[in-house]
Amino acid sequence: MIIVTSVAEARAAISRWRGDGCSIGLVPTMGYFHDGHLELMRASVRQTDKTVVSLFVNPTQFGPEEDLEVYPRDLEGDCAKASQVGVDLVFRPQPNEIYSPGHQTEVSLAGLASGLCADDRPGHFTGVATVVAKLFNIVLPDFAFFGEKDFQQLRIIRQLTEDLNFSIGIVGVPIVREADGLAMSSRNYYLSESERSEVLVLYRALHHIRHKVLEEQVAKADELINQGAVMIKKCVSCTLEYLSIVDEKSLQAVSDIEGKCRVLGAIRVNQRIRLIDNMALYR
């Protein structure tokens, strides 16, 4: 496995592979790998000839009160894990390699980047869209792999790819969960033992809503959201940020559940840790 830190080094390696007729997969990450990240890499290794993983804690997607400085990092461990699953190149640039002095350009979206996570994280998706567009231009992959846990982000990336005419297939990879259902996340690292058990309330609320829709044919979104919110609010350490049932394509809230809808939720644990999760409301 190759480890590079500059755009020039990454492009040189990828150009050689292109010359050999290889297809290229890209897995954008911020590091501190868990099995959810590794599943993205495995998907790329299965589908493409060469897999590139970017490892970059992107400062532009963090707000002033967020956890940029303490975001968990394990460069050596991450590279070892990536190598073990068959990654061919890890691109780990410093911020000044991605955002040169005087950098002024941003990529922003309108409707999809409002509501849900955007309400509590203003500017977040502009930072995400900008860095992803830059990574797409650096790597020029045939396919890029993103987790469904960040469903709003995945939908935004699909729209960005279409709007900016990138010839890249966007592959959504299903959520990887712990044995008890908790969605894997780098921020789970922050949880104390007691918090770890309490945050399952979000998973249970989402699962309750999915069961009601699929097994009992309940179709009224407001009724189900109220039930889920009551469940979450019983956990005194968890604050409900949002719980919404949306159309998967538009991300607009629905009143009646039909077609491809999804329930998305976010909580804060003791005002310190923000966790998100979602489930499809169809088979």
C-alpha positions in Angstrom: 0.0 0.0 0.0 1.2 3.5 -0.9 0.9 6.4 1.5 1.1 9.9 0.0 0.6 13.4 1.4 0.6 15.6 -1.7 -1.9 16.0 -4.6 1.0 15.6 -7.0 2.0 12.2 -5.5 -1.6 11.0 -5.5 -2.1 12.0 -9.1 1.1 10.4 -10.3 0.2 7.0 -8.8 -3.3 7.1 -10.1 -2.1 8.1 -13.5 0.1 5.0 -13.7 -2.9 2.8 -12.8 -5.0 4.6 -15.4 -2.3 3.8 -18.0 -2.6 0.2 -17.1 -6.3 0.3 -17.6 -7.3 0.0 -14.0 -10.6 1.3 -12.6 -10.3 3.5 -9.5 -12.5 3.6 -6.4 -12.4 6.4 -3.8 -13.4 6.2 -0.2 -13.3 9.7 1.4 -12.9 9.5 5.2 -11.8 11.6 8.2 -10.0 8.6 9.8 -10.3 6.8 13.1 -11.5 3.7 11.2 -14.1 1.3 12.5 -15.8 -1.5 10.6 -18.2 0.9 8.9 -15.2 2.6 7.2 -13.6 -0.8 6.4 -16.9 -2.0 4.8 -16.7 1.0 2.4 -13.2 0.0 1.5 -14.1 -3.7 1.1 -16.9 -2.6 -1.3 -14.4 -0.6 -3.3 -11.9 -3.4 -3.4 -14.6 -5.8 -4.7 -15.9 -3.4 -7.3 -12.7 -1.7 -8.6 -9.1 -2.5 -9.5 -7.5 0.1 -7.3 -8.8 1.7 -4.1 -7.8 5.1 -2.9 -8.7 6.2 0.6 -8.5 9.8 1.6 -7.7 10.4 5.3 -8.4 14.1 6.0 -10.1 15.8 9.0 -11.7 18.5 7.0 -11.7 21.8 9.0 -14.3 23.5 6.8 -17.1 21.1 7.8 -16.7 21.8 11.6 -18.4 24.7 13.3 -16.7 27.0 15.8 -18.1 25.1 18.8 -17.6 21.6 17.3 -14.9 19.0 18.0 -12.3 19.6 15.3 -9.4 19.8 17.7 -10.3 16.7 19.7 -11.7 14.6 16.8 -10.2 11.2 17.4 -7.2 10.4 15.2 -5.0 7.2 14.8 -3.0 7.6 11.7 -0.8 4.5 12.2 -3.7 2.3 13.2 -5.8 3.6 10.3 -3.1 2.8 7.7 -2.6 -0.7 9.1 -6.4 -1.4 8.9 -6.6 0.0 5.4 -3.7 -2.2 4.2 -5.3 -5.3 5.8 -8.5 -4.9 3.7 -6.6 -4.4 0.4 -6.5 -0.6 0.0 -3.9 0.5 -2.6 -3.3 4.1 -1.7 -3.9 6.3 1.3 -4.0 10.0 0.6 -3.4 11.9 3.9 -2.9 15.6 3.1 -2.4 18.5 5.5 -5.0 21.2 5.4 -2.7 23.6 3.4 -2.4 21.0 0.7 -6.2 21.0 0.2 -6.9 24.7 1.0 -4.0 26.7 -0.3 -3.5 30.3 1.0 -6.1 32.6 -0.5 -8.5 29.7 -1.2 -11.9 31.3 -2.0 -14.1 28.8 -3.8 -17.0 26.9 -2.1 -19.5 24.4 -3.4 -23.0 24.9 -1.8 -26.4 23.3 -2.5 -29.8 24.8 -2.0 -32.7 22.6 -0.8 -31.0 19.4 0.1 -28.5 21.1 2.3 -31.1 22.7 4.5 -33.1 21.1 7.3 -32.2 17.9 9.2 -28.5 18.0 10.2 -28.0 21.4 8.5 -30.3 23.2 11.0 -27.9 22.5 13.9 -24.7 22.6 11.8 -24.8 25.8 9.6 -22.2 25.6 6.8 -21.4 21.9 7.5 -22.6 20.7 4.1 -20.9 23.5 2.2 -17.6 22.2 3.8 -18.5 18.6 2.9 -19.5 19.4 -0.7 -16.4 21.5 -1.3 -13.9 18.9 0.0 -15.6 16.1 -1.8 -15.6 18.0 -5.1 -11.9 18.7 -4.6 -11.2 15.0 -3.9 -13.2 14.0 -7.0 -11.0 16.4 -9.1 -7.8 15.1 -7.6 -8.6 11.4 -7.9 -11.0 11.3 -10.8 -12.4 8.0 -9.6 -14.8 5.7 -11.5 -16.7 5.1 -8.3 -16.9 6.7 -4.9 -18.2 5.0 -1.8 -20.2 6.6 1.1 -22.0 5.2 4.1 -25.8 5.4 4.4 -25.5 6.4 8.0 -24.9 10.0 6.9 -27.9 9.8 4.6 -28.4 13.5 4.0 -24.7 13.7 3.1 -25.1 10.8 0.7 -28.1 12.4 -1.0 -26.1 15.7 -1.3 -23.1 14.0 -2.9 -25.4 12.3 -5.4 -26.9 15.7 -6.3 -23.4 17.3 -6.5 -22.2 14.6 -8.8 -25.1 15.1 -11.1 -25.1 18.9 -11.1 -21.4 19.2 -11.7 -21.3 16.5 -14.4 -18.8 14.3 -12.6 -18.6 10.9 -14.4 -18.5 9.0 -11.1 -20.8 6.3 -9.8 -21.8 7.0 -6.2 -22.2 3.8 -4.2 -24.2 3.9 -1.0 -23.1 1.3 1.5 -25.5 0.1 4.2 -25.0 1.1 7.9 -22.7 -1.2 9.8 -24.0 -1.7 13.4 -22.8 -3.1 16.6 -24.4 -6.3 17.9 -26.9 -4.3 19.9 -27.9 -2.1 17.0 -25.8 1.0 17.6 -24.6 2.5 14.3 -20.9 2.5 14.2 -19.4 6.0 14.4 -16.0 7.5 15.2 -17.8 9.6 17.8 -18.9 6.5 19.7 -15.3 6.7 21.1 -16.4 9.6 23.3 -19.2 7.7 25.1 -18.8 6.6 28.7 -20.0 3.1 29.6 -23.3 4.4 30.9 -23.8 6.7 27.9 -23.1 3.8 25.6 -26.1 1.9 26.8 -28.3 5.0 26.9 -27.8 6.1 23.3 -29.4 2.9 22.0 -32.7 4.8 22.6 -32.3 6.4 19.1 -31.9 3.0 17.4 -34.9 1.7 19.4 -37.1 4.6 18.3 -36.2 4.2 14.7 -36.7 0.5 14.8 -40.1 1.0 16.5 -41.1 3.3 13.7 -39.9 0.9 11.0 -41.8 -2.0 12.7 -45.0 0.1 12.8 -44.8 0.9 9.1 -43.8 -2.5 7.8 -45.6 -4.8 10.2 -48.7 -2.8 11.2 -49.1 -0.6 8.1 -49.2 2.6 10.0 -48.8 5.4 7.5 -49.3 8.6 9.4 -45.9 10.2 9.9 -46.8 12.6 12.7 -48.2 9.8 14.8 -45.0 7.8 14.4 -42.7 10.7 15.0 -44.6 11.5 18.3 -44.2 7.9 19.4 -40.4 7.9 18.7 -39.9 11.3 20.3 -41.6 10.1 23.5 -39.3 7.1 23.6 -36.2 9.3 23.2 -37.2 11.9 25.7 -37.5 9.3 28.4 -33.7 9.1 28.4 -32.7 12.0 30.6 -29.1 12.2 29.2 -30.3 12.4 25.6 -31.6 15.5 23.9 -33.6 15.0 20.7 -32.2 17.3 18.0 -34.6 16.1 15.3 -36.7 13.1 14.2 -38.2 13.2 10.7 -39.8 11.0 8.1 -38.8 12.1 4.6 -38.9 11.2 1.0 -35.5 9.7 0.2 -35.0 11.8 -3.0 -36.2 15.2 -1.9 -35.5 14.9 1.8 -38.7 16.7 2.4 -40.9 15.7 5.3 -44.0 13.6 4.4 -47.3 13.4 6.1 -48.3 10.0 4.7 -45.7 7.2 4.3 -45.7 5.8 0.8 -42.9 4.9 -1.7 -39.3 5.2 -0.6 -39.4 7.0 2.7 -36.8 7.0 5.5 -36.8 8.0 9.1 -33.8 10.1 10.2 -32.9 11.2 13.7 -30.2 13.0 15.7 -29.5 13.2 19.4 -27.1 14.9 21.7 -25.8 12.9 24.7 -25.2 15.1 27.8 -24.8 18.0 25.4 -21.4 16.7 24.4 -21.8 14.1 21.7 -23.9 14.2 18.6 -25.0 11.0 17.1 -27.2 10.3 14.0 -28.9 7.3 12.6 -31.6 6.4 10.1 -33.7 3.5 8.7 -35.5 2.8 5.4 -39.3 2.4 5.8 -39.6 -0.1 3.0 -38.1 -3.5 2.2 
